[in-house]
Amino acid sequence: MKKLYIAWQDPVEKHWLPVGQLTFNGESYLFVYTKGALKTKNFLPFGRMSNLNVAYESTELFPLFSNRLLSKNRPEYKDFLHYLNIRDNEDNPLALLALTEGKRETDNLEIFPCSEKNAEGKYSLRFFVHGIRHLLPNAIEMINTLKVGDRLLLMPDPQNPNDRYAIAIRNAETTIVGYCPRYLTSDFHYLLKECDPRDIIAQVEQVNVDAPIQLRLLCQISAPWPENFTPCSGENYQPLVVVEG
């Protein structure tokens, strides 16, 4: 994972916007604001990164992001990596932020990855299922019985009162086990439209029965990469500062 976006929820309008982009080139981190930050008068820059028209570079991860990661010195860190199905030597900051979304109780920010082609030229992404806390107890009990490799199905939910673009996730017995993260629904709607649905493979990667509910069900999806598919390409995703190289 080499590129992440930070989404911000307008406290007044309540909609979400991508307002920043974080990249890592193997040596340094680069943060730039995106055009989404200009879409509302309610957005304020983050801390010392006060100028929207400056590219910020550092060999260390910016505090805005590092403060959202569990410290390696915490005794529960190994359990944390187990929940994410990440090995000790693969715990790079962007990979951790991509899966955990960098959520904190005290703000209205989410961090999410921009999908990339895998080595086989396919769409491939791992994510934790959202919305489990809102399911009925019997559905949560069923989630706890899922096995690695169990097939999951994507089910558009246009009548959802909170989000008409929502995509539910169900098992083979039609039980809803949660929802796709909001930042993936655009991708998934496009894939469902452009690909043979039989070629879109969503499955259980891991079930963490003893984990916090937001880390309960880890999924993996694989699909063909359509010819004209360009994720994170809308105007709001465009950086305000173009950095060469």
C-alpha positions as protocol buffer text, in pm:
chain_id: "A"
residue {
  index: 1
  type: MET
  ca { x: 0 y: 0 z: 0 }
}
residue {
  index: 2
  type: LYS
  ca { x: 163 y: 324 z: -119 }
}
residue {
  index: 3
  type: LYS
  ca { x: -120 y: 578 z: -117 }
}
residue {
  index: 4
  type: LEU
  ca { x: -383 y: 665 z: 140 }
}
residue {
  index: 5
  type: TYR
  ca { x: -653 y: 931 z: 155 }
}
residue {
  index: 6
  type: ILE
  ca { x: -792 y: 1104 z: 459 }
}
residue {
  index: 7
  type: ALA
  ca { x: -1166 y: 1164 z: 463 }
}
residue {
  index: 8
  type: TRP
  ca { x: -1324 y: 1434 z: 678 }
}
residue {
  index: 9
  type: GLN
  ca { x: -1687 y: 1465 z: 779 }
}
residue {
  index: 10
  type: ASP
  ca { x: -1832 y: 1815 z: 763 }
}
residue {
  index: 11
  type: PRO
  ca { x: -1972 y: 1880 z: 1112 }
}
residue {
  index: 12
  type: VAL
  ca { x: -2253 y: 2092 z: 966 }
}
residue {
  index: 13
  type: GLU
  ca { x: -2347 y: 1924 z: 638 }
}
residue {
  index: 14
  type: LYS
  ca { x: -2253 y: 1575 z: 766 }
}
residue {
  index: 15
  type: HIS
  ca { x: -2120 y: 1458 z: 428 }
}
residue {
  index: 16
  type: TRP
  ca { x: -1773 y: 1309 z: 385 }
}
residue {
  index: 17
  type: LEU
  ca { x: -1499 y: 1450 z: 162 }
}
residue {
  index: 18
  type: PRO
  ca { x: -1147 y: 1331 z: 75 }
}
residue {
  index: 19
  type: VAL
  ca { x: -934 y: 1623 z: 190 }
}
residue {
  index: 20
  type: GLY
  ca { x: -578 y: 1488 z: 190 }
}
residue {
  index: 21
  type: GLN
  ca { x: -343 y: 1234 z: 36 }
}
residue {
  index: 22
  type: LEU
  ca { x: -56 y: 1051 z: 206 }
}
residue {
  index: 23
  type: THR
  ca { x: 208 y: 868 z: 6 }
}
residue {
  index: 24
  type: PHE
  ca { x: 534 y: 689 z: 90 }
}
residue {
  index: 25
  type: ASN
  ca { x: 816 y: 636 z: -162 }
}
residue {
  index: 26
  type: GLY
  ca { x: 1024 y: 403 z: 53 }
}
residue {
  index: 27
  type: GLU
  ca { x: 1226 y: 684 z: 208 }
}
residue {
  index: 28
  type: SER
  ca { x: 992 y: 968 z: 300 }
}
residue {
  index: 29
  type: TYR
  ca { x: 627 y: 1047 z: 356 }
}
residue {
  index: 30
  type: LEU
  ca { x: 446 y: 1314 z: 156 }
}
residue {
  index: 31
  type: PHE
  ca { x: 117 y: 1476 z: 252 }
}
residue {
  index: 32
  type: VAL
  ca { x: -82 y: 1709 z: 29 }
}
residue {
  index: 33
  type: TYR
  ca { x: -433 y: 1847 z: 56 }
}
residue {
  index: 34
  type: THR
  ca { x: -682 y: 1760 z: -215 }
}
residue {
  index: 35
  type: LYS
  ca { x: -954 y: 1964 z: -385 }
}
residue {
  index: 36
  type: GLY
  ca { x: -1210 y: 1813 z: -151 }
}
residue {
  index: 37
  type: ALA
  ca { x: -1074 y: 2049 z: 116 }
}
residue {
  index: 38
  type: LEU
  ca { x: -1204 y: 2342 z: -90 }
}
residue {
  index: 39
  type: LYS
  ca { x: -1560 y: 2215 z: -118 }
}
residue {
  index: 40
  type: THR
  ca { x: -1678 y: 2359 z: 213 }
}
residue {
  index: 41
  type: LYS
  ca { x: -1603 y: 2665 z: 421 }
}
residue {
  index: 42
  type: ASN
  ca { x: -1618 y: 2448 z: 733 }
}
residue {
  index: 43
  type: PHE
  ca { x: -1289 y: 2265 z: 673 }
}
residue {
  index: 44
  type: LEU
  ca { x: -984 y: 2371 z: 876 }
}
residue {
  index: 45
  type: PRO
  ca { x: -627 y: 2251 z: 802 }
}
residue {
  index: 46
  type: PHE
  ca { x: -462 y: 1996 z: 1030 }
}
residue {
  index: 47
  type: GLY
  ca { x: -235 y: 2134 z: 1302 }
}
residue {
  index: 48
  type: ARG
  ca { x: 99 y: 2259 z: 1174 }
}
residue {
  index: 49
  type: MET
  ca { x: 6 y: 2165 z: 818 }
}
residue {
  index: 50
  type: SER
  ca { x: -178 y: 2494 z: 796 }
}
residue {
  index: 51
  type: ASN
  ca { x: -122 y: 2587 z: 431 }
}
residue {
  index: 52
  type: LEU
  ca { x: -345 y: 2404 z: 185 }
}
residue {
  index: 53
  type: ASN
  ca { x: -108 y: 2483 z: -103 }
}
residue {
  index: 54
  type: VAL
  ca { x: 209 y: 2330 z: 41 }
}
residue {
  index: 55
  type: ALA
  ca { x: 341 y: 1975 z: 6 }
}
residue {
  index: 56
  type: TYR
  ca { x: 463 y: 1842 z: 341 }
}
residue {
  index: 57
  type: GLU
  ca { x: 748 y: 1591 z: 340 }
}
residue {
  index: 58
  type: SER
  ca { x: 907 y: 1401 z: 629 }
}
residue {
  index: 59
  type: THR
  ca { x: 1120 y: 1092 z: 689 }
}
residue {
  index: 60
  type: GLU
  ca { x: 899 y: 1025 z: 991 }
}
residue {
  index: 61
  type: LEU
  ca { x: 525 y: 962 z: 977 }
}
residue {
  index: 62
  type: PHE
  ca { x: 334 y: 1283 z: 1048 }
}
residue {
  index: 63
  type: PRO
  ca { x: 178 y: 1300 z: 1397 }
}
residue {
  index: 64
  type: LEU
  ca { x: -170 y: 1326 z: 1241 }
}
residue {
  index: 65
  type: PHE
  ca { x: -122 y: 964 z: 1132 }
}
residue {
  index: 66
  type: SER
  ca { x: 126 y: 817 z: 1382 }
}
residue {
  index: 67
  type: ASN
  ca { x: -104 y: 912 z: 1672 }
}
residue {
  index: 68
  type: ARG
  ca { x: -367 y: 683 z: 1519 }
}
residue {
  index: 69
  type: LEU
  ca { x: -150 y: 373 z: 1541 }
}
residue {
  index: 70
  type: LEU
  ca { x: -118 y: 145 z: 1841 }
}
residue {
  index: 71
  type: SER
  ca { x: 230 y: 175 z: 1991 }
}
residue {
  index: 72
  type: LYS
  ca { x: 457 y: -124 z: 1936 }
}
residue {
  index: 73
  type: ASN
  ca { x: 542 y: -101 z: 2305 }
}
residue {
  index: 74
  type: ARG
  ca { x: 187 y: -179 z: 2412 }
}
residue {
  index: 75
  type: PRO
  ca { x: 146 y: -535 z: 2547 }
}
residue {
  index: 76
  type: GLU
  ca { x: -154 y: -595 z: 2320 }
}
residue {
  index: 77
  type: TYR
  ca { x: 38 y: -506 z: 2001 }
}
residue {
  index: 78
  type: LYS
  ca { x: 92 y: -870 z: 1895 }
}
residue {
  index: 79
  type: ASP
  ca { x: -279 y: -940 z: 1941 }
}
residue {
  index: 80
  type: PHE
  ca { x: -351 y: -632 z: 1733 }
}
residue {
  index: 81
  type: LEU
  ca { x: -136 y: -763 z: 1446 }
}
residue {
  index: 82
  type: HIS
  ca { x: -309 y: -1100 z: 1474 }
}
residue {
  index: 83
  type: TYR
  ca { x: -650 y: -937 z: 1434 }
}
residue {
  index: 84
  type: LEU
  ca { x: -523 y: -765 z: 1118 }
}
residue {
  index: 85
  type: ASN
  ca { x: -360 y: -1089 z: 992 }
}
residue {
  index: 86
  type: ILE
  ca { x: -32 y: -901 z: 950 }
}
residue {
  index: 87
  type: ARG
  ca { x: 310 y: -1049 z: 1033 }
}
residue {
  index: 88
  type: ASP
  ca { x: 557 y: -866 z: 1256 }
}
residue {
  index: 89
  type: ASN
  ca { x: 783 y: -780 z: 962 }
}
residue {
  index: 90
  type: GLU
  ca { x: 493 y: -651 z: 751 }
}
residue {
  index: 91
  type: ASP
  ca { x: 355 y: -394 z: 996 }
}
residue {
  index: 92
  type: ASN
  ca { x: 439 y: -85 z: 795 }
}
residue {
  index: 93
  type: PRO
  ca { x: 236 y: 222 z: 896 }
}
residue {
  index: 94
  type: LEU
  ca { x: 42 y: 260 z: 571 }
}
residue {
  index: 95
  type: ALA
  ca { x: -70 y: -104 z: 578 }
}
residue {
  index: 96
  type: LEU
  ca { x: -191 y: -67 z: 936 }
}
residue {
  index: 97
  type: LEU
  ca { x: -372 y: 260 z: 866 }
}
residue {
  index: 98
  type: ALA
  ca { x: -535 y: 115 z: 554 }
}
residue {
  index: 99
  type: LEU
  ca { x: -698 y: -164 z: 754 }
}
residue {
  index: 100
  type: THR
  ca { x: -783 y: 17 z: 1078 }
}
residue {
  index: 101
  type: GLU
  ca { x: -891 y: 340 z: 902 }
}
residue {
  index: 102
  type: GLY
  ca { x: -711 y: 540 z: 1172 }
}
residue {
  index: 103
  type: LYS
  ca { x: -1036 y: 601 z: 1356 }
}
residue {
  index: 104
  type: ARG
  ca { x: -1046 y: 788 z: 1688 }
}
residue {
  index: 105
  type: GLU
  ca { x: -1342 y: 863 z: 1908 }
}
residue {
  index: 106
  type: THR
  ca { x: -1245 y: 1229 z: 1933 }
}
residue {
  index: 107
  type: ASP
  ca { x: -1261 y: 1341 z: 1569 }
}
residue {
  index: 108
  type: ASN
  ca { x: -1440 y: 1302 z: 1238 }
}
residue {
  index: 109
  type: LEU
  ca { x: -1162 y: 1157 z: 1023 }
}
residue {
  index: 110
  type: GLU
  ca { x: -1115 y: 826 z: 842 }
}
residue {
  index: 111
  type: ILE
  ca { x: -813 y: 701 z: 650 }
}
residue {
  index: 112
  type: PHE
  ca { x: -862 y: 474 z: 352 }
}
residue {
  index: 113
  type: PRO
  ca { x: -653 y: 320 z: 72 }
}
residue {
  index: 114
  type: CYS
  ca { x: -674 y: 384 z: -298 }
}
residue {
  index: 115
  type: SER
  ca { x: -699 y: 42 z: -459 }
}
residue {
  index: 116
  type: GLU
  ca { x: -414 y: -74 z: -682 }
}
residue {
  index: 117
  type: LYS
  ca { x: -365 y: -363 z: -921 }
}
residue {
  index: 118
  type: ASN
  ca { x: -204 y: -668 z: -768 }
}
residue {
  index: 119
  type: ALA
  ca { x: 78 y: -867 z: -931 }
}
residue {
  index: 120
  type: GLU
  ca { x: -180 y: -1051 z: -1145 }
}
residue {
  index: 121
  type: GLY
  ca { x: -333 y: -728 z: -1272 }
}
residue {
  index: 122
  type: LYS
  ca { x: -651 y: -776 z: -1067 }
}
residue {
  index: 123
  type: TYR
  ca { x: -841 y: -567 z: -816 }
}
residue {
  index: 124
  type: SER
  ca { x: -751 y: -699 z: -471 }
}
residue {
  index: 125
  type: LEU
  ca { x: -825 y: -544 z: -134 }
}
residue {
  index: 126
  type: ARG
  ca { x: -866 y: -641 z: 231 }
}
residue {
  index: 127
  type: PHE
  ca { x: -1109 y: -465 z: 464 }
}
residue {
  index: 128
  type: PHE
  ca { x: -1302 y: -502 z: 787 }
}
residue {
  index: 129
  type: VAL
  ca { x: -1678 y: -525 z: 752 }
}
residue {
  index: 130
  type: HIS
  ca { x: -1865 y: -220 z: 885 }
}
residue {
  index: 131
  type: GLY
  ca { x: -2193 y: -197 z: 1073 }
}
residue {
  index: 132
  type: ILE
  ca { x: -2172 y: -520 z: 1272 }
}
residue {
  index: 133
  type: ARG
  ca { x: -2261 y: -341 z: 1596 }
}
residue {
  index: 134
  type: HIS
  ca { x: -2601 y: -257 z: 1445 }
}
residue {
  index: 135
  type: LEU
  ca { x: -2693 y: -615 z: 1358 }
}
residue {
  index: 136
  type: LEU
  ca { x: -2925 y: -838 z: 1557 }
}
residue {
  index: 137
  type: PRO
  ca { x: -2755 y: -1070 z: 1811 }
}
residue {
  index: 138
  type: ASN
  ca { x: -2826 y: -1383 z: 1605 }
}
residue {
  index: 139
  type: ALA
  ca { x: -2645 y: -1231 z: 1304 }
}
residue {
  index: 140
  type: ILE
  ca { x: -2339 y: -1154 z: 1518 }
}
residue {
  index: 141
  type: GLU
  ca { x: -2347 y: -1509 z: 1654 }
}
residue {
  index: 142
  type: MET
  ca { x: -2353 y: -1637 z: 1297 }
}
residue {
  index: 143
  type: ILE
  ca { x: -2053 y: -1419 z: 1205 }
}
residue {
  index: 144
  type: ASN
  ca { x: -1857 y: -1585 z: 1483 }
}
residue {
  index: 145
  type: THR
  ca { x: -1912 y: -1923 z: 1314 }
}
residue {
  index: 146
  type: LEU
  ca { x: -1781 y: -1818 z: 972 }
}
residue {
  index: 147
  type: LYS
  ca { x: -1470 y: -1996 z: 845 }
}
residue {
  index: 148
  type: VAL
  ca { x: -1170 y: -1878 z: 647 }
}
residue {
  index: 149
  type: GLY
  ca { x: -1253 y: -1893 z: 278 }
}
residue {
  index: 150
  type: ASP
  ca { x: -1632 y: -1880 z: 321 }
}
residue {
  index: 151
  type: ARG
  ca { x: -1788 y: -1701 z: 25 }
}
residue {
  index: 152
  type: LEU
  ca { x: -1952 y: -1363 z: 81 }
}
residue {
  index: 153
  type: LEU
  ca { x: -2178 y: -1177 z: -157 }
}
residue {
  index: 154
  type: LEU
  ca { x: -2212 y: -806 z: -231 }
}
residue {
  index: 155
  type: MET
  ca { x: -2570 y: -680 z: -226 }
}
residue {
  index: 156
  type: PRO
  ca { x: -2650 y: -316 z: -324 }
}
residue {
  index: 157
  type: ASP
  ca { x: -2895 y: -163 z: -78 }
}
residue {
  index: 158
  type: PRO
  ca { x: -3048 y: 141 z: -256 }
}
residue {
  index: 159
  type: GLN
  ca { x: -3333 y: 166 z: -5 }
}
residue {
  index: 160
  type: ASN
  ca { x: -3095 y: 213 z: 286 }
}
residue {
  index: 161
  type: PRO
  ca { x: -3224 y: 524 z: 466 }
}
residue {
  index: 162
  type: ASN
  ca { x: -2875 y: 640 z: 561 }
}
residue {
  index: 163
  type: ASP
  ca { x: -2695 y: 583 z: 231 }
}
residue {
  index: 164
  type: ARG
  ca { x: -2860 y: 487 z: -97 }
}
residue {
  index: 165
  type: TYR
  ca { x: -2521 y: 375 z: -232 }
}
residue {
  index: 166
  type: ALA
  ca { x: -2467 y: 132 z: 56 }
}
residue {
  index: 167
  type: ILE
  ca { x: -2361 y: -223 z: -24 }
}
residue {
  index: 168
  type: ALA
  ca { x: -2455 y: -495 z: 223 }
}
residue {
  index: 169
  type: ILE
  ca { x: -2248 y: -809 z: 265 }
}
residue {
  index: 170
  type: ARG
  ca { x: -2426 y: -1139 z: 313 }
}
residue {
  index: 171
  type: ASN
  ca { x: -2332 y: -1500 z: 346 }
}
residue {
  index: 172
  type: ALA
  ca { x: -2458 y: -1786 z: 131 }
}
residue {
  index: 173
  type: GLU
  ca { x: -2769 y: -1821 z: 351 }
}
residue {
  index: 174
  type: THR
  ca { x: -2867 y: -1456 z: 277 }
}
residue {
  index: 175
  type: THR
  ca { x: -2789 y: -1335 z: 630 }
}
residue {
  index: 176
  type: ILE
  ca { x: -2650 y: -981 z: 626 }
}
residue {
  index: 177
  type: VAL
  ca { x: -2317 y: -979 z: 811 }
}
residue {
  index: 178
  type: GLY
  ca { x: -2245 y: -608 z: 772 }
}
residue {
  index: 179
  type: TYR
  ca { x: -2170 y: -346 z: 512 }
}
residue {
  index: 180
  type: CYS
  ca { x: -1885 y: -240 z: 287 }
}
residue {
  index: 181
  type: PRO
  ca { x: -1693 y: 66 z: 406 }
}
residue {
  index: 182
  type: ARG
  ca { x: -1833 y: 381 z: 244 }
}
residue {
  index: 183
  type: TYR
  ca { x: -1503 y: 452 z: 67 }
}
residue {
  index: 184
  type: LEU
  ca { x: -1529 y: 122 z: -123 }
}
residue {
  index: 185
  type: THR
  ca { x: -1888 y: 145 z: -245 }
}
residue {
  index: 186
  type: SER
  ca { x: -1801 y: 345 z: -558 }
}
residue {
  index: 187
  type: ASP
  ca { x: -1543 y: 82 z: -658 }
}
residue {
  index: 188
  type: PHE
  ca { x: -1778 y: -206 z: -586 }
}
residue {
  index: 189
  type: HIS
  ca { x: -2073 y: -56 z: -775 }
}
residue {
  index: 190
  type: TYR
  ca { x: -1844 y: -10 z: -1077 }
}
residue {
  index: 191
  type: LEU
  ca { x: -1709 y: -365 z: -1054 }
}
residue {
  index: 192
  type: LEU
  ca { x: -2059 y: -511 z: -1024 }
}
residue {
  index: 193
  type: LYS
  ca { x: -2161 y: -318 z: -1335 }
}
residue {
  index: 194
  type: GLU
  ca { x: -1857 y: -387 z: -1552 }
}
residue {
  index: 195
  type: CYS
  ca { x: -1757 y: -740 z: -1450 }
}
residue {
  index: 196
  type: ASP
  ca { x: -1924 y: -1077 z: -1459 }
}
residue {
  index: 197
  type: PRO
  ca { x: -2051 y: -1106 z: -1099 }
}
residue {
  index: 198
  type: ARG
  ca { x: -1919 y: -1461 z: -1088 }
}
residue {
  index: 199
  type: ASP
  ca { x: -1567 y: -1322 z: -1125 }
}
residue {
  index: 200
  type: ILE
  ca { x: -1600 y: -1100 z: -818 }
}
residue {
  index: 201
  type: ILE
  ca { x: -1479 y: -1313 z: -530 }
}
residue {
  index: 202
  type: ALA
  ca { x: -1541 y: -1188 z: -178 }
}
residue {
  index: 203
  type: GLN
  ca { x: -1454 y: -1420 z: 106 }
}
residue {
  index: 204
  type: VAL
  ca { x: -1373 y: -1441 z: 474 }
}
residue {
  index: 205
  type: GLU
  ca { x: -1006 y: -1393 z: 551 }
}
residue {
  index: 206
  type: GLN
  ca { x: -1031 y: -1407 z: 929 }
}
residue {
  index: 207
  type: VAL
  ca { x: -1288 y: -1392 z: 1211 }
}
residue {
  index: 208
  type: ASN
  ca { x: -1165 y: -1240 z: 1538 }
}
residue {
  index: 209
  type: VAL
  ca { x: -1418 y: -1357 z: 1795 }
}
residue {
  index: 210
  type: ASP
  ca { x: -1235 y: -1192 z: 2086 }
}
residue {
  index: 211
  type: ALA
  ca { x: -1158 y: -864 z: 1907 }
}
residue {
  index: 212
  type: PRO
  ca { x: -1341 y: -530 z: 1930 }
}
residue {
  index: 213
  type: ILE
  ca { x: -1647 y: -540 z: 1705 }
}
residue {
  index: 214
  type: GLN
  ca { x: -1489 y: -314 z: 1442 }
}
residue {
  index: 215
  type: LEU
  ca { x: -1213 y: -574 z: 1397 }
}
residue {
  index: 216
  type: ARG
  ca { x: -1443 y: -877 z: 1403 }
}
residue {
  index: 217
  type: LEU
  ca { x: -1472 y: -978 z: 1036 }
}
residue {
  index: 218
  type: LEU
  ca { x: -1179 y: -936 z: 798 }
}
residue {
  index: 219
  type: CYS
  ca { x: -1262 y: -988 z: 431 }
}
residue {
  index: 220
  type: GLN
  ca { x: -1074 y: -1007 z: 106 }
}
residue {
  index: 221
  type: ILE
  ca { x: -1210 y: -926 z: -239 }
}
residue {
  index: 222
  type: SER
  ca { x: -1064 y: -1006 z: -579 }
}
residue {
  index: 223
  type: ALA
  ca { x: -1202 y: -908 z: -919 }
}
residue {
  index: 224
  type: PRO
  ca { x: -1093 y: -835 z: -1275 }
}
residue {
  index: 225
  type: TRP
  ca { x: -962 y: -482 z: -1328 }
}
residue {
  index: 226
  type: PRO
  ca { x: -1187 y: -320 z: -1593 }
}
residue {
  index: 227
  type: GLU
  ca { x: -1007 y: -150 z: -1879 }
}
residue {
  index: 228
  type: ASN
  ca { x: -1125 y: 203 z: -1799 }
}
residue {
  index: 229
  type: PHE
  ca { x: -1131 y: 166 z: -1421 }
}
residue {
  index: 230
  type: THR
  ca { x: -947 y: 445 z: -1236 }
}
residue {
  index: 231
  type: PRO
  ca { x: -1026 y: 456 z: -863 }
}
residue {
  index: 232
  type: CYS
  ca { x: -986 y: 778 z: -664 }
}
residue {
  index: 233
  type: SER
  ca { x: -998 y: 982 z: -985 }
}
residue {
  index: 234
  type: GLY
  ca { x: -1278 y: 1229 z: -910 }
}
residue {
  index: 235
  type: GLU
  ca { x: -1211 y: 1600 z: -873 }
}
residue {
  index: 236
  type: ASN
  ca { x: -1216 y: 1590 z: -494 }
}
residue {
  index: 237
  type: TYR
  ca { x: -923 y: 1346 z: -499 }
}
residue {
  index: 238
  type: GLN
  ca { x: -697 y: 1568 z: -708 }
}
residue {
  index: 239
  type: PRO
  ca { x: -403 y: 1712 z: -510 }
}
residue {
  index: 240
  type: LEU
  ca { x: -384 y: 2087 z: -470 }
}
residue {
  index: 241
  type: VAL
  ca { x: -9 y: 2066 z: -513 }
}
residue {
  index: 242
  type: VAL
  ca { x: 142 y: 1852 z: -787 }
}
residue {
  index: 243
  type: VAL
  ca { x: 477 y: 1708 z: -685 }
}
residue {
  index: 244
  type: GLU
  ca { x: 700 y: 1580 z: -962 }
}
residue {
  index: 245
  type: GLY
  ca { x: 855 y: 1237 z: -924 }
}
